[in-house]
């Protein structure tokens, strides 16, 4: 587990939401906006094989990359 601290309000070290990003490929008709294809699977968005995770501070509402919160906790 990684400790978090909000890099903006700097007071919150306990109340957060972890946001995991998922995606689904779709194709749309350019004229009508109708969906012409919807992929059957959802995919986790990842970088370098690790899931891309955002964290939201439940005190001030700031949302950012998990690494920003982890670095703020080290200060």
C-alpha positions as CSV (number, residue, x, y, z in Angstrom):
1,X,0.0,0.0,0.0
2,X,1.1,3.5,-0.7
3,X,0.4,6.5,1.6
4,X,-1.4,9.5,0.1
5,X,-1.5,13.2,0.9
6,X,-3.4,15.8,-1.2
7,X,-0.8,17.9,-3.1
8,X,-3.3,20.9,-3.2
9,X,-5.0,21.2,0.2
10,X,-2.1,19.4,2.0
11,X,-4.4,18.6,5.0
12,X,-6.0,15.4,3.8
13,X,-4.1,12.2,4.4
14,X,-7.1,9.9,4.9
15,X,-10.1,10.5,2.6
16,X,-9.7,9.7,-1.1
17,X,-11.4,8.0,-4.0
18,X,-9.3,5.8,-6.3
19,X,-10.4,6.0,-10.0
20,X,-9.5,3.2,-12.4
21,X,-10.0,4.1,-16.0
22,X,-11.6,1.7,-18.4
23,X,-12.4,2.2,-22.1
24,X,-14.7,0.7,-24.8
25,X,-14.1,1.2,-28.5
26,X,-17.0,2.6,-30.4
27,X,-17.5,3.8,-34.0
28,X,-20.0,6.5,-34.9
29,X,-21.6,7.5,-38.1
30,X,-20.2,11.0,-38.9
31,X,-23.5,12.3,-40.2
32,X,-26.1,11.0,-37.8
33,X,-24.0,10.3,-34.7
34,X,-25.5,6.8,-34.5
35,X,-23.2,4.1,-33.0
36,X,-22.2,1.7,-35.8
37,X,-20.0,-0.5,-33.7
38,X,-19.6,-1.1,-30.0
39,X,-16.8,-3.4,-28.8
40,X,-18.0,-6.2,-26.5
41,X,-15.2,-5.8,-24.0
42,X,-14.1,-3.1,-21.7
43,X,-10.4,-2.5,-21.4
44,X,-8.3,-1.1,-18.6
45,X,-6.3,1.9,-19.7
46,X,-2.7,1.3,-18.8
47,X,0.8,2.7,-19.2
48,X,3.8,0.4,-19.4
49,X,1.6,-2.5,-18.4
50,X,0.4,-0.8,-15.1
51,X,-3.2,0.4,-14.8
52,X,-3.6,4.2,-15.0
53,X,-5.0,5.3,-11.7
54,X,-6.2,8.7,-10.6
55,X,-6.9,9.8,-7.0
56,X,-9.5,12.3,-5.9
57,X,-9.2,14.2,-2.6
58,X,-12.5,14.0,-0.8
59,X,-11.7,17.3,1.1
60,X,-11.0,19.7,-1.7
61,X,-12.1,17.7,-4.7
62,X,-8.7,17.8,-6.6
63,X,-8.2,14.9,-8.9
64,X,-4.8,13.9,-10.3
65,X,-2.4,11.0,-11.1
66,X,-1.7,8.7,-8.2
67,X,2.0,9.5,-8.3
68,X,1.3,13.1,-7.3
69,X,-0.5,12.0,-4.1
70,X,2.2,9.5,-3.3
71,X,5.0,12.1,-3.7
72,X,3.0,14.6,-1.6
73,X,2.9,12.0,1.2
74,X,6.7,11.7,1.2
75,X,7.1,15.4,2.0
